[in-house]
């Protein structure tokens, strides 16, 4: 049985039973995934990570998986019409955690707490210089060096690896969203 990417990621992120509501893979697929991960020694590691990540961050990351494939739309901030990068981040935080972030990537960077890349946790924001200006692109870190974002015209919400040369060269930094983002400083 083949797992879909959203089902696989949901299973990986929720292995420690920290996710409240997610789309779980069918039982047979979950069994196959469990056997594979046990054989590779991955299950224990994921379970440890899952228990260390706050339930809000897990819920936020799990909810982003339902948006895979939503089309990019310049200035977009609605599921029905599509998202640009900051519209996607703003929509996810507001609709998952009830936190209202500013609209642009640069404003989101300014309103959140700067962290070192070594401190990244699922749910943190990652910023990139894709338009020859700082903080011109934003995504949500999902773990294991990967982030989810709405990339560019003609693209769709997707998960990418921050270590690929394109993203690694353009990485501008990471930020953490506090319970009250307006309370944070640059």
C-alpha positions in Angstrom: 0.0 0.0 0.0 1.3 3.4 -0.9 1.2 6.3 1.5 0.4 9.8 0.3 2.8 12.5 1.3 0.4 14.3 3.6 -0.5 10.9 5.4 3.2 10.0 5.7 4.2 13.4 7.1 1.2 13.4 9.5 2.2 10.0 10.7 5.8 11.1 11.2 4.9 14.3 13.0 2.3 12.6 15.2 4.2 9.5 16.1 4.5 10.6 19.7 0.7 11.1 20.0 1.1 14.8 20.4 -1.3 15.7 17.5 -4.9 16.2 18.4 -6.5 15.8 15.1 -4.8 14.7 11.9 -5.5 12.6 8.9 -3.9 9.3 9.9 -2.9 6.7 7.3 -5.1 3.7 6.9 -4.3 1.0 9.6 -2.4 -1.3 7.1 -0.3 1.7 6.0 0.3 2.7 9.5 1.5 -0.8 10.3 3.9 -0.9 7.3 5.2 2.6 8.3 5.7 1.5 11.9 7.6 -1.7 10.8 9.8 0.3 8.4 10.6 3.0 11.0 11.3 0.4 13.7 13.7 -1.4 11.4 15.5 1.8 10.7 15.5 3.0 14.3 13.5 6.0 13.4 10.4 5.5 15.5 12.1 6.2 18.8 13.7 9.3 17.5 10.5 10.7 16.1 8.7 9.8 19.3 11.3 11.7 21.4 11.0 14.7 19.1 7.2 14.6 19.2 7.1 14.7 23.0 9.5 17.7 23.1 7.6 19.7 20.6 4.7 21.7 22.0 1.2 20.5 21.1 0.5 23.9 19.5 3.4 23.6 17.2 2.5 20.1 16.3 -1.1 21.1 15.6 0.2 24.0 13.5 2.6 21.8 11.4 0.0 19.1 11.0 -2.6 21.6 9.8 -0.2 22.9 7.1 -0.1 19.5 5.5 -3.7 19.9 4.4 -2.7 22.9 2.3 -0.2 21.0 0.1 -1.1 21.7 -3.5 -3.0 25.0 -3.0 -1.9 27.3 -5.8 0.3 30.3 -5.4 -1.5 33.7 -5.9 0.3 37.0 -5.6 -1.2 38.9 -2.7 -3.3 35.8 -1.9 -4.3 35.1 1.7 -7.3 32.9 1.3 -7.7 29.2 0.8 -10.4 29.7 -1.9 -8.1 31.8 -4.1 -4.6 30.7 -3.2 -1.7 32.1 -1.2 1.5 34.0 -1.5 4.2 33.1 1.0 3.3 35.6 3.8 -0.4 35.1 3.2 0.0 31.4 3.7 1.9 31.9 7.0 -0.6 34.5 8.2 -3.6 32.3 7.4 -2.1 29.2 9.1 -1.2 31.0 12.3 -4.6 32.8 12.5 -6.7 29.8 11.7 -4.7 27.3 13.8 -3.6 29.2 16.8 -5.7 32.4 16.7 -2.5 34.5 16.3 -2.7 37.4 13.9 0.6 38.1 12.2 1.4 41.1 10.0 0.9 40.7 6.3 4.3 40.9 4.6 7.3 38.6 5.2 9.5 41.5 6.3 6.8 42.6 8.8 6.5 39.1 10.1 10.2 38.9 10.7 10.1 42.2 12.6 7.2 41.1 14.8 8.7 37.8 15.9 11.7 36.6 18.0 15.0 36.1 16.3 16.5 32.6 16.9 19.6 30.8 15.7 19.1 28.3 13.0 20.4 25.6 15.4 17.4 26.3 17.6 14.7 25.7 14.9 11.7 23.7 16.0 8.6 22.8 14.0 6.3 25.8 13.7 9.1 28.4 13.6 9.4 30.8 10.6 12.2 30.6 8.2 13.1 33.6 6.0 14.9 33.8 2.6 16.2 36.5 0.3 14.6 35.6 -3.0 14.1 39.1 -4.5 17.5 40.7 -3.7 16.1 42.1 -0.4 16.1 40.7 3.1 13.1 38.8 4.3 11.4 38.7 0.9 10.2 35.1 1.4 8.8 33.2 4.4 7.9 29.6 5.2 7.1 27.4 8.2 9.7 25.0 9.5 8.3 21.4 9.7 11.4 19.6 11.1 14.3 17.6 9.7 15.6 20.6 7.7 12.4 21.0 5.7 9.9 23.8 5.5 6.5 24.3 3.9 5.7 27.4 1.8 3.8 28.9 -1.1 6.8 29.4 -3.5 6.1 31.4 -6.6 3.7 32.1 -9.5 2.8 28.8 -11.1 3.7 26.9 -8.0 1.7 25.3 -5.2 2.1 25.0 -1.4 4.9 22.4 -1.0 7.6 21.1 1.3 11.2 21.7 0.5 14.6 21.0 1.9 16.4 24.0 3.3 19.8 22.4 2.6 19.4 22.4 -1.2 21.8 24.9 -2.7 19.0 27.4 -3.8 17.5 27.7 -0.3 20.8 27.5 1.7 22.3 30.4 -0.3 19.2 32.6 0.3 18.6 31.7 4.0 18.1 35.0 6.0 17.3 33.6 9.4 14.7 32.1 11.6 12.1 33.5 13.9 9.8 32.2 16.6 6.3 33.3 17.0 5.4 34.1 20.6 1.9 33.6 22.1 1.5 37.4 21.6 3.7 38.3 18.5 3.2 42.0 19.1 5.1 41.6 22.4 8.3 40.5 20.6 11.0 42.7 19.4 13.4 42.5 16.4 
